[in-house]
Every structure is written in structure tokens, then in C-alpha cells.
Amino acid sequence: MMAWMNKETLAETLASGKMTYYSRSRKKRWQKGEESGNRQQCISITADCDGDTLLATVQQTGPACHTGNPTCFFTPLK
């Protein structure tokens, strides 16, 4: 899946080990699974060469996508 983080949610993720994101539409932090139960335990976080994108490796419980798919990336364009 793809989600947004800010400094606060990154710090919370690193401290708790539970993936925590920032919802731009709701304008608040949210921890993956707090409503669905489909949680993500943080295994590692790696920054790209510019330091503006993070890649998180997680232990997923349940599907990552709100559609029920294991991943949000399932729609081929080509």
C-alpha cells in the first residue's frame, strides 16, 4: 500500500513498532488497523537517496487494502 507520514507519525511508528500514518483527507494520524483490525507491525524502514520517500517492510495481519485485497497494487495498466 501507499500512505503518507509526517514527522510525528514516523516518530510514533519508530517508538511503537506499529505503522502509523497521516490521513490527508481526515487531517489526522491513524494507526493501520485501528478500525479494520488489519494491522502492520514495522520490521524496517528505509529512506530513498533523496530522503523524501520511505519504504517500510511490515508484518501484515489481514489484507492491506480496504477492498480486501492483500495489496493495494492489483490493477494492471499494461
N, C-alpha and C positions, 0 to 999 in steps of 0.2 A: 504494500500500500504506500501511498504518498501522503504525508501530513506535514503541517507546519509546527515549528518550535520557536520559542523565543528564549532569551537568556534564563528566565525564571523556570520554564518548563524543562529546559536542558539540565539545569542545576537540580531540579526535583527528580528527574529521571536518574541522574548520576547518583544522587543520595539514596533514593528508594529502590532502584533497580526495576521499577515499574515504568513502562513507557508512558510519558505524559506529554501532551501536545497542546497547541494553542489553536482554538477554533476561531477563524477569522469571521465566520458568519455569526456565531454566537458571542464573539468578543470575550471569550473566557477560556481558561485552561480546562482540559479534560484528560482524564486518565483512561487509556484504552481499556474497555471492558466494564467501566463503571455502570453503564446501562445495559449492555448486551451480555456481559459475563465472559466475552471473548477477549481474554487478557493477553498482554505481551510482556514477558519478562526480558529485560535487557541483558543480552550476552556481551555485546561490544558495540561501540560507536566509533566510526572512523570518519575523519574530515577529508574532503577533496583537496586538491592542490591549492585552490584559492581560499579555502576555509569558509566558503559560503554555502556548502551543501554537506549534509551528514548522511551517512549510510549506517543504519542500525541493524545489527543481527539480533534476532529475538527468538525466544521460545514461545511459540504461539499456542494458545489454548482456544480451540474453536476457530471458525473462519475469520480472516482478517477483514473481509469486505462485508458491508451492510447488506449485500444481496444474498449472502450465504455462501459465496464462492470462497475458496481458500485464499485467493489473491484478488486484488482489485484490477490486476492487469490480465484480462482474459478476452479482450475484444481486438481481434486482428484487423489491421488496416490494410495489409497487403498479403 
